[in-house]
Amino acid sequence: MRIFIAFFFVFSWVSHAQDFTLKGFTEAVFIVSDINKSSQFYQDYAGWEVRSKAQVSPELRQLWQLPQQAKLQQVLLANKGENRGYVRLIQIDNVPQQVIRANTQSWDVGGIFDVNVRVADMASKRKQLQDVGWRGTSDPVSFTFGPYEVSEWITSGFDGVSFALIQRHKPVLEGWPNLKHFSRVFNSTQVVNDIDSSLAFYRDVLGFKVYLQHKGASKEAGPNVLGLPFNLTTKIPRSVYILHPQKRNEGSIELLQFHGAQGKNVSELASPPNLGIVTLRFPVDNLAALRAHLIENKVEIVSQTSLTLAPYGQVDILAIRTPDRTWIEFYQVVDTIIK
């Protein structure tokens, strides 16, 4: 039986000096129904390359609480020239599966809503994806978010996986020399039911810092990247927080809550072996200290093991669920692979 996590109210979090250092996530894990189809698609349309097809470590079954008959294979994809922001595709056979975010709206709660990548030319990339059947919550929308002027398009394809494609207009984007098609994954959004408890978990328990925040409804009715009805954009406020252990927009997480738009909650599906964006993996320098800290803060460890995880090497890894039941994992490299 799957172990579920009990969370306490915001005031129950214990805050004290931490004996560990977390960094932003290094990879997003997609569970897919057809790994060859998905891998070839991301190579052709995202411009990513295959970094590893290493055999899946059998200990992943323990971490993900899978039956012995589960058969797994994986492909690790990367933006060419980059050593972070990976996407790991995993296919699991011989187990029942559901799509985590099937037939959902932007305001439906649960799981990982999307991963964010940069694009250099939104118009051409949108046309390419639409020509092969990918669809968006809206047309691309240009807007100002904090100090940035961007265009964004949220699009979905295989297995309920959604990408937020972002083109920066101002200020000029610097430091992304490998941006040709899709960049590396640099941010990921969770649509949550209670922004206060989720914020307290990431900020007060894990020690993430707020990189950017926004609260409020749109100033004018009309098109919006989240697909709200045009006449309701000024009536449905949103709370948005982007957080990262070192206050960066690189391996960061984004919390989003709609106030006044209530949909379904798919959080009970948001775990392996179900299909979609199933987890983010965060490196930590002292997993034992993190584990003790989580337990002290009444966060139950769902599972823990050691396994081989290319390209990092041998890692100790544990899984938990957030207050909104998103499955996330933390790992410590204990033996680096010699290349």
Long-range contacts (C-beta under 8 A, 24 or more apart in sequence): 2-65, 2-271, 2-302, 3-65, 3-300, 3-302, 3-303, 4-300, 4-321, 5-299, 5-300, 5-302, 5-320, 5-321, 5-325, 6-298, 6-300, 7-197, 7-201, 7-298, 7-299, 7-323, 8-298, 9-197, 10-196, 10-197, 10-200, 10-204, 12-297, 12-298, 13-200, 13-201, 13-204, 13-205, 13-297, 14-296, 14-297, 15-204, 18-207, 18-289, 18-293, 19-286, 19-289, 19-293, 20-284, 20-285, 20-286, 20-287, 20-289, 20-290, 20-293, 21-245, 21-284, 21-285, 21-286, 22-206, 22-207, 22-208, 22-245, 22-282, 22-283, 22-284, 22-290, 22-330, 23-245, 23-246, 23-251, 23-282, 23-283, 23-284, 24-244, 24-245, 24-246, 24-248, 24-250, 24-251, 24-252, 24-282, 25-188, 25-251, 25-253, 25-280, 25-281, 25-282, 26-84, 26-85, 26-86, 26-251, 26-281, 26-282, 26-283, 26-312, 27-76, 27-85, 27-86, 27-87, 27-88, 27-185, 27-280, 27-281, 28-86, 28-87, 28-88, 28-112, 28-115, 28-185, 28-188, 28-277, 28-279, 28-280, 28-281, 29-87, 29-88, 29-90, 29-277, 29-278, 29-279, 29-280, 29-281, 30-87, 30-88, 30-89, 30-90, 30-159, 30-161, 30-276, 30-277, 30-278, 31-90, 31-91, 31-92, 31-97, 31-159, 31-272, 31-273, 31-274, 31-275, 31-276, 31-278, 32-89, 32-90, 32-91, 32-158, 32-159, 32-161, 32-275, 33-91, 33-97, 33-158, 33-159, 33-275, 34-91, 34-158, 35-73, 35-74, 35-75, 35-89, 35-90, 35-91, 37-158, 38-89, 38-158, 38-159, 39-75, 39-77, 39-89, 41-132, 41-157, 41-158, 42-77, 42-87, 42-89, 42-182, 43-77, 45-125, 45-128, 45-129, 45-132, 45-181, 45-182, 46-77, 46-79, 46-117, 46-181, 46-182, 47-79, 47-80, 47-180, 47-181, 47-182, 48-77, 48-78, 48-79, 48-80, 48-87, 48-181, 48-182, 49-77, 49-78, 49-79, 49-80, 50-75, 50-76, 50-77, 51-76, 51-77, 51-78, 51-86, 51-310, 51-311, 52-76, 52-310, 52-311, 54-308, 54-310, 56-90, 57-307, 57-308, 57-309, 58-307, 59-305, 59-306, 59-307, 60-305, 60-307, 62-303, 62-305, 63-303, 63-304, 63-305, 63-307, 63-317, 63-319, 63-329, 64-271, 64-272, 64-273, 64-303, 64-319, 65-272, 65-302, 65-303, 66-92, 66-95, 66-272, 66-273, 67-94, 67-95, 69-94, 69-95, 70-94, 70-95, 70-273, 76-310, 76-311, 78-184, 79-178, 79-179, 79-182, 79-183, 79-184, 80-178, 80-180, 81-177, 81-178, 82-178, 82-183, 82-184, 83-311, 84-184, 84-250, 84-251, 85-183, 85-184, 85-185, 85-186, 85-250, 85-251, 86-184, 86-185, 87-115, 87-185, 92-272, 92-273, 95-273, 96-273, 97-273, 97-274, 97-275, 98-269, 98-274, 98-275, 99-159, 99-160, 99-269, 99-274, 99-275, 99-276, 100-160, 100-266, 100-269, 100-270, 100-274, 100-275, 100-276, 100-277, 100-278, 101-160, 101-162, 101-266, 101-276, 102-160, 104-160, 104-263, 104-264, 104-266, 105-137, 105-227, 105-263, 106-137, 106-154, 106-191, 106-226, 106-227, 106-228, 106-258, 107-191, 107-226, 107-228, 107-258, 107-261, 107-262, 107-263, 108-191, 108-263, 108-264, 108-265, 108-266, 109-191, 109-192, 109-193, 109-263, 109-264, 109-265, 109-266, 109-267, 109-324, 110-191, 110-264, 110-265, 110-266, 110-267, 110-268, 110-269, 110-270, 110-324, 110-325, 110-326, 111-190, 111-266, 111-267, 111-269, 111-270, 111-276, 111-277, 111-278, 111-326, 112-188, 112-189, 112-190, 112-270, 112-276, 112-277, 112-278, 112-279, 112-280, 112-326, 113-162, 113-188, 113-189, 113-190, 113-191, 113-256, 114-154, 114-162, 114-163, 114-164, 114-188, 114-189, 114-277, 115-162, 115-163, 115-164, 115-185, 115-187, 115-188, 115-189, 115-277, 116-163, 116-164, 116-166, 116-185, 116-186, 116-187, 116-188, 116-189, 116-254, 117-163, 117-164, 117-165, 117-166, 117-182, 117-183, 117-184, 117-185, 117-186, 118-165, 118-166, 118-167, 118-168, 118-173, 118-176, 118-179, 118-182, 118-183, 118-186, 119-165, 119-166, 119-167, 119-179, 119-181, 119-182, 119-183, 120-167, 120-179, 120-180, 120-181, 121-167, 122-151, 122-153, 122-165, 122-167, 125-165, 125-181, 125-182, 126-153, 126-155, 126-165, 129-155, 129-157, 133-157, 137-225, 137-226, 137-227, 138-223, 138-224, 138-225, 138-226, 138-227, 139-223, 140-165, 140-225, 141-223, 141-224, 141-225, 142-169, 143-225, 145-212, 145-214, 146-212, 146-214, 147-171, 152-225, 153-225, 154-225, 154-226, 154-227, 159-275, 159-276, 160-275, 160-276, 161-276, 161-277, 162-277, 164-189, 164-225, 186-249, 186-250, 186-251, 186-252, 187-242, 187-249, 187-250, 187-251, 187-252, 187-253, 187-254, 188-252, 188-253, 188-254, 188-277, 188-280, 189-253, 189-254, 189-255, 189-256, 190-253, 190-254, 190-255, 190-256, 190-322, 190-324, 190-326, 191-256, 191-257, 191-258, 192-255, 192-256, 192-257, 192-323, 192-324, 193-257, 193-265, 193-267, 193-324, 194-257, 194-323, 194-324, 195-239, 195-241, 195-255, 195-257, 197-323, 197-324, 198-255, 198-322, 198-323, 198-324, 199-241, 199-243, 199-255, 200-323, 201-299, 201-322, 201-323, 202-243, 202-253, 202-255, 202-322, 203-243, 205-293, 205-294, 205-297, 205-299, 206-245, 207-245, 208-243, 208-244, 208-245, 208-253, 209-243, 209-244, 209-245, 209-246, 209-247, 210-241, 210-242, 210-243, 210-247, 211-242, 211-243, 211-244, 211-247, 211-248, 211-249, 211-252, 212-240, 212-241, 212-242, 212-249, 213-239, 213-240, 213-241, 213-242, 214-238, 214-239, 214-240, 215-239, 215-240, 228-261, 232-261, 235-260, 236-260, 236-261, 251-282, 253-280, 267-324, 267-325, 267-326, 268-325, 270-325, 270-326, 270-327, 271-321, 271-327, 272-327, 278-327, 279-319, 279-327, 279-328, 279-329, 280-328, 280-329, 281-317, 281-328, 281-329, 281-330, 281-331, 282-328, 282-329, 282-330, 282-331, 283-312, 283-330, 283-331, 283-332, 283-333, 284-330, 284-331, 284-332, 285-332, 286-332, 287-316, 287-317, 287-318, 287-330, 287-331, 287-332, 290-318, 290-330, 291-318, 294-320, 302-327, 306-334, 310-337, 311-337, 311-339, 312-336, 312-337, 313-337
